[in-house]
C-alpha cells in the first residue's frame, strides 16, 4: 500500500514532466548545426529508472523500520 501511493506520485510527475522536457530539449537541440532527434525511448527509460529508484528506496526504508529495535528508539527521545 505504501509503495503504491508513492508510485502513483512518480508516474504522475513523469507524465507531467516528460512533455515539458521534450519541448525544452527539442528547442535547445534545434540551435545546433548537427541536429539529433529525441525519441520516446529516452523518456520511457528515465521513467522506469525513477520507478526502480523509488521502489528500492521505499523497500530499504521499510526493511530498516521493520528491523529497528523500538527500545533503542525510545531511549533517545
Secondary structure, 3 states (H helix, E strand, C coil): CHHHHHHHHHHHHHHHHHHHHHHHHHHHHCCCCCCCCCCHHHHHHHHHHHHHHHHHHHHHHHHHHHHCCHHHHHHHC
